[in-house]
Amino acid sequence: MKNFKYFILFLSLILVFEITNSKDANATCTVTSGVLSETEIKNGCHHTPDSYEIVIFEMYLCTSAPTTPTTSATADLTNCSQIFNNASGATANVSQGASVDLTGTYTRPLDGSYTHGYARMDNTFGITASFEIDGSMDGQASGSGVFCRTVAGSGTHSSTATHNDESVCSSTEVAAGKYTETLTHFDGVGEDWKVQDTASDINGTSASITGILVDSNGHLAATEGEVVKLEGVVAFASAINVSPDTTSLTMSFNLGEGMSLNTAGADKIYIGSGPFQAIMEAN
């Protein structure tokens, strides 16, 4: 099958349902002549990052919904065909409209109609973003101005704390750095630990995704301290049909909600991860 490797990032649908600080970023940021609204950011909104980095171990296509992990068992993937494997993890750097080539073993799926996808991936995400705002804001790491960006660094979002050093603002535009976020919790700081979460109607489609935080055995994590990876199941908006006549699998990316922006108190800006979508078509 030609171009099979471009099929691989269906799992990007499985990305993060993080709630920044105590508010949902539940709307798309309005962009006017390339500029974002300070008011909307402070109310919480999603915007397109420059790039998003994820690490992938295994991916599957499924003819029906797989059974997700429990605290004593791994996911039941009986009705699934594995299409990618890299035991060490393959790094994918996703940007709007770009194709991705991962290092690993690819397997053509059997002919059939696939309604779901399943992926095993790292629970860390690298986000790179820079943007202009219609009012001056403060970076959590440093600086103040209408141009804000991510900085090179890393931090964790958990039920008890989140990173506070990922953003810098200034009066002039400066290239962004990659900030790597580790996720151990699907809700806001101070909320009860959430090990599993579901998002529906992603980017205005009928697709839904469920993210599951797992331990080293691939079981549903019993405590937040056990979390080492992220698994996810996708219900596709439309079934992917693979037949003997299928010659290629093409993909485009919708990163419109891939970054969550919010207030970190007063005029400080918080930048975190958000869900984005890979759209596939069998040809």
Backbone torsions as a table, in degrees:
resi	resn	phi	psi	omega
1	MET	NA	123.0	-179.5
2	LYS	-67.8	147.2	173.3
3	ASN	59.5	24.8	-175.0
4	PHE	-61.1	-34.7	-175.4
5	LYS	-63.7	-24.0	179.9
6	TYR	-74.6	-6.1	178.1
7	PHE	-80.2	-12.0	-160.5
8	ILE	-70.5	-27.8	-170.2
9	LEU	-91.7	29.7	172.9
10	PHE	-57.3	-27.4	-176.8
11	LEU	-70.0	-11.3	177.9
12	SER	-61.4	-16.7	171.8
13	LEU	-63.0	-19.3	-171.7
14	ILE	-85.3	4.8	-174.2
15	LEU	-66.7	-172.5	-149.3
16	VAL	-77.1	140.1	175.0
17	PHE	-106.6	32.2	-175.7
18	GLU	-62.5	140.7	172.9
19	ILE	-103.5	116.5	-175.7
20	THR	-74.9	130.5	-176.6
21	ASN	51.2	-124.2	-176.4
22	SER	-110.7	8.7	-176.3
23	LYS	-125.1	149.4	171.5
24	ASP	-78.5	138.7	167.0
25	ALA	-91.3	85.7	-165.8
26	ASN	-106.8	14.1	178.1
27	ALA	-138.3	156.7	176.6
28	THR	-81.0	132.6	179.5
29	CYS	-62.9	136.0	174.5
30	THR	-77.5	132.9	178.1
31	VAL	-114.3	117.9	179.8
32	THR	-116.6	111.2	-176.9
33	SER	53.1	39.9	177.3
34	GLY	80.8	8.0	-174.8
35	VAL	-117.9	137.8	178.8
36	LEU	-91.5	161.3	-179.3
37	SER	-93.0	125.7	176.1
38	GLU	-60.5	-41.7	-179.5
39	THR	-61.3	-44.7	179.8
40	GLU	-65.1	-40.8	178.8
41	ILE	-59.5	-43.4	-178.2
42	LYS	-69.0	-21.3	174.7
43	ASN	-89.6	-9.7	-179.8
44	GLY	94.5	118.2	175.8
45	CYS	-153.0	164.8	178.5
46	HIS	-103.8	145.8	178.7
47	HIS	-142.2	167.9	-177.9
48	THR	-83.3	121.8	175.2
49	PRO	-77.9	163.6	174.2
50	ASP	-68.5	-40.6	176.4
51	SER	-158.2	160.4	-177.9
52	TYR	-139.6	128.6	-176.4
53	GLU	-113.4	130.0	178.3
54	ILE	-133.8	158.4	179.4
55	VAL	-117.9	126.1	-170.9
56	ILE	-115.7	136.4	176.7
57	PHE	-107.8	-52.4	-177.0
58	GLU	-141.5	147.8	175.2
59	MET	-140.1	146.9	-176.6
60	TYR	-137.7	152.1	166.1
61	LEU	-110.9	140.2	-172.7
62	CYS	-128.6	141.7	179.2
63	THR	-83.9	-10.2	174.6
64	SER	-155.2	171.4	-176.7
65	ALA	-64.7	124.5	176.3
66	PRO	-74.3	159.1	174.8
67	THR	-84.0	124.9	-175.5
68	THR	-76.9	164.4	-176.4
69	PRO	-64.1	153.1	168.8
70	THR	-115.5	177.1	179.5
71	THR	-68.9	-7.3	-180.0
72	SER	-126.3	2.7	-176.9
73	ALA	-150.4	150.3	174.8
74	THR	-80.2	172.6	178.4
75	ALA	-61.7	142.4	175.6
76	ASP	-91.2	108.0	-176.1
77	LEU	-110.5	33.0	-177.8
78	THR	-56.4	-38.4	-176.7
79	ASN	-95.1	24.8	-176.2
80	CYS	-122.3	152.2	174.3
81	SER	-114.6	125.8	178.5
82	GLN	-73.6	132.0	-178.6
83	ILE	-116.5	-11.6	179.0
84	PHE	-151.5	144.6	176.1
85	ASN	-149.1	133.9	169.0
86	ASN	-151.5	102.8	-173.7
87	ALA	-62.3	-26.9	-179.8
88	SER	-88.1	-12.8	-178.5
89	GLY	95.0	129.8	177.4
90	ALA	-108.2	132.7	-177.6
91	THR	-90.4	128.3	177.0
92	ALA	-116.5	127.0	175.5
93	ASN	-108.7	106.4	-171.4
94	VAL	-100.1	130.6	173.3
95	SER	-132.7	163.6	-173.0
96	GLN	-57.5	120.9	173.8
97	GLY	76.8	3.6	-174.8
98	ALA	-97.5	148.4	174.8
99	SER	-86.2	160.7	-176.1
100	VAL	-132.7	136.8	178.6
101	ASP	-119.0	112.8	-177.6
102	LEU	-99.3	148.4	175.6
103	THR	-89.0	123.8	-179.7
104	GLY	164.3	-170.7	-179.5
105	THR	-98.0	124.2	-179.9
106	TYR	-106.0	141.3	177.2
107	THR	-131.7	128.2	178.5
108	ARG	-66.2	132.2	177.5
109	PRO	-69.1	152.3	174.2
110	LEU	-62.8	153.7	174.1
111	ASP	-59.3	137.9	-179.8
112	GLY	163.0	-179.8	179.0
113	SER	-108.2	118.6	-173.6
114	TYR	-108.8	120.0	-175.7
115	THR	-101.2	-15.9	-175.4
116	HIS	-139.0	158.0	171.7
117	GLY	-127.4	155.1	178.0
118	TYR	-137.8	140.6	-178.8
119	ALA	-142.0	148.2	171.3
120	ARG	-116.9	127.1	-173.5
121	MET	-148.0	170.6	177.0
122	ASP	-73.9	157.2	177.7
123	ASN	-97.1	28.9	173.7
124	THR	-118.3	145.9	-176.3
125	PHE	-139.3	129.5	177.5
126	GLY	-99.3	123.2	-177.9
127	ILE	-120.2	133.8	177.1
128	THR	-126.3	125.4	-175.9
129	ALA	-157.9	144.3	171.5
130	SER	-143.7	145.2	-175.1
131	PHE	-162.2	164.2	178.4
132	GLU	-110.1	145.1	-177.5
133	ILE	-121.2	152.5	-178.4
134	ASP	-80.6	2.9	175.9
135	GLY	-149.5	152.3	-177.7
136	SER	-67.9	135.8	174.4
137	MET	-131.6	165.8	-178.9
138	ASP	-103.5	139.0	172.8
139	GLY	-77.3	148.1	177.3
140	GLN	-68.8	-34.3	178.8
141	ALA	-80.8	-44.5	-179.8
142	SER	-176.1	168.4	169.2
143	GLY	84.0	166.8	178.4
144	SER	-152.2	143.6	178.4
145	GLY	155.3	-174.5	-176.3
146	VAL	-91.2	-9.9	177.1
147	PHE	-105.1	116.7	-178.8
148	CYS	-122.3	155.2	-174.1
149	ARG	-159.7	163.8	170.6
150	THR	-80.6	154.7	178.0
151	VAL	-116.2	158.5	175.5
152	ALA	-65.8	122.4	-178.4
153	GLY	170.8	-168.3	-179.2
154	SER	-155.3	156.3	179.2
155	GLY	-168.1	174.6	-176.0
156	THR	-123.2	140.7	170.7
157	HIS	-108.4	116.4	-178.0
158	SER	-130.1	-176.9	-180.0
159	SER	-74.3	-18.3	-176.7
160	THR	-108.6	-18.4	-178.5
161	ALA	-161.1	159.6	173.9
162	THR	-137.4	168.0	-177.9
163	HIS	-68.3	150.7	-179.4
164	ASN	-138.0	28.4	-175.9
165	ASP	-137.0	22.3	-172.1
166	GLU	-93.6	-13.1	-173.7
167	SER	-119.9	144.7	174.3
168	VAL	-133.5	139.0	176.8
169	CYS	-124.0	152.9	-178.8
170	SER	-156.7	173.2	-178.9
171	SER	-85.0	-10.5	178.0
172	THR	-128.1	156.4	-178.4
173	GLU	-76.1	131.3	-179.4
174	VAL	-132.9	144.4	-179.7
175	ALA	-60.5	141.1	-178.8
176	ALA	-81.3	156.1	170.9
177	GLY	-106.2	167.3	178.9
178	LYS	-88.8	123.9	176.0
179	TYR	-105.8	125.5	-178.1
180	THR	-100.2	120.6	-177.7
181	GLU	-107.6	129.9	173.4
182	THR	-99.7	128.9	-176.2
183	LEU	-108.5	123.4	175.0
184	THR	-124.4	8.7	-171.6
185	HIS	-158.9	136.5	-176.6
186	PHE	-99.0	20.0	-178.7
187	ASP	-140.9	-172.6	-176.9
188	GLY	-78.4	160.8	176.8
189	VAL	-61.1	134.1	-178.6
190	GLY	90.7	-12.3	176.2
191	GLU	-84.0	158.1	176.1
192	ASP	-56.5	141.6	-179.5
193	TRP	-55.6	129.6	179.4
194	LYS	-116.9	114.5	-175.6
195	VAL	-90.7	-15.2	-177.3
196	GLN	-146.0	143.2	-179.2
197	ASP	-151.0	153.0	-179.3
198	THR	-127.5	137.1	173.5
199	ALA	-122.1	136.8	-178.3
200	SER	-116.0	160.0	175.7
201	ASP	54.2	49.2	-177.2
202	ILE	-62.3	128.2	178.5
203	ASN	52.2	33.5	175.8
204	GLY	80.8	11.0	175.7
205	THR	-102.7	176.8	177.9
206	SER	-89.2	5.6	179.2
207	ALA	-68.0	145.2	174.8
208	SER	-130.6	153.3	-179.0
209	ILE	-137.5	144.0	175.1
210	THR	-125.0	123.7	177.3
211	GLY	-101.6	139.9	-176.9
212	ILE	-131.5	125.0	176.5
213	LEU	-88.7	127.5	-171.9
214	VAL	-123.9	163.8	178.1
215	ASP	-92.6	-172.2	-175.9
216	SER	-66.5	-16.7	178.0
217	ASN	-92.9	-1.6	-175.9
218	GLY	80.8	11.9	176.1
219	HIS	-89.3	155.6	172.3
220	LEU	-54.8	125.9	-177.7
221	ALA	-61.5	134.0	179.9
222	ALA	-87.2	-24.3	176.9
223	THR	-138.4	159.5	-179.2
224	GLU	-63.8	-32.4	179.6
225	GLY	-66.8	-16.7	179.9
226	GLU	-84.6	-12.6	-172.3
227	VAL	-66.1	124.1	176.4
228	VAL	-129.5	-19.5	-178.6
229	LYS	-147.3	171.9	178.1
230	LEU	-123.9	133.6	172.0
231	GLU	-120.6	157.0	-177.5
232	GLY	-154.0	148.3	175.8
233	VAL	-119.5	136.8	-178.6
234	VAL	-115.5	131.3	166.8
235	ALA	-98.3	110.2	-175.7
236	PHE	-66.6	149.2	175.7
237	ALA	-64.1	-36.3	175.9
238	SER	-137.9	142.7	179.6
239	ALA	-61.3	146.0	175.2
240	ILE	-98.4	116.0	-175.3
241	ASN	-102.8	118.6	178.1
242	VAL	-109.2	123.8	-177.4
243	SER	-130.7	171.5	176.6
244	PRO	-58.3	-23.3	-179.7
245	ASP	-86.1	-6.2	-178.9
246	THR	-67.9	122.4	-178.4
247	THR	-109.2	-19.3	179.8
248	SER	-157.8	160.4	175.1
249	LEU	-126.8	117.7	-175.8
250	THR	-109.9	157.9	-173.8
251	MET	-147.4	142.8	169.0
252	SER	-130.8	161.1	-175.0
253	PHE	-117.8	137.3	172.2
254	ASN	-111.6	103.0	-179.9
255	LEU	-101.0	19.3	-172.9
256	GLY	-60.0	-24.0	-179.6
257	GLU	-120.5	22.3	-172.8
258	GLY	-75.0	-5.0	-179.8
259	MET	-136.0	133.3	177.2
260	SER	-99.5	128.3	176.1
261	LEU	-115.6	142.3	-177.6
262	ASN	-162.3	174.1	174.8
263	THR	-83.5	142.4	173.3
264	ALA	-110.6	24.9	-178.4
265	GLY	102.1	134.1	-178.0
266	ALA	56.3	-127.3	-179.1
267	ASP	-98.4	8.7	-178.1
268	LYS	-75.3	144.7	-179.1
269	ILE	-109.3	135.5	177.1
270	TYR	-106.4	132.9	176.4
271	ILE	-119.7	122.6	179.8
272	GLY	-138.5	-179.8	-177.4
273	SER	-83.6	156.9	179.2
274	GLY	-148.4	172.7	-176.7
275	PRO	-77.3	144.4	168.7
276	PHE	-139.3	172.3	-164.2
277	GLN	-129.9	137.0	168.6
278	ALA	-105.1	131.5	-177.8
279	ILE	-110.0	123.9	-174.0
280	MET	-118.9	153.6	176.9
281	GLU	-147.4	130.7	175.1
282	ALA	-88.6	133.1	-176.8
283	ASN	-117.8	NA	NA
